[in-house]
Amino acid sequence: MSYATVGEFLSDLKEEFREGNDEMMKAVELKKVEQERKMIEEFVQEFRRTTRESGYKEKLLIEKFKSGINRMIKRKLMETE
């Protein structure tokens, strides 16, 4: 790689780190998504919105979704067949 100016180099460097940082920030945001007292529909919408561009794969998304569900609902789901 060669750059005509230091400014070009710094611009490329910032772009590279910003792209990786966006994905990391989405992943951090996803970790914070919890149902708490929200209706399940609200939780699902927030979860879907947050998963976009998070970098998480399907299996990790499923695990995160399960962990974000209200514990009373989790208990009921585990008790059903």
BELDA-V61882 format. One record per helix or strand of 3 or more residues. SS is the DSSP state (A for helix, B for strand). FROM is the first residue (numbers start at 1). TO is the last residue. If there is no record, write none. Layout:
# BELDA-V61882
ss: {SS SS}
from: {FROM FROM}
to: {TO TO}
This chain:
# BELDA-V61882
ss: {A A A A}
from: {6 40 58 71}
to: {31 51 68 79}
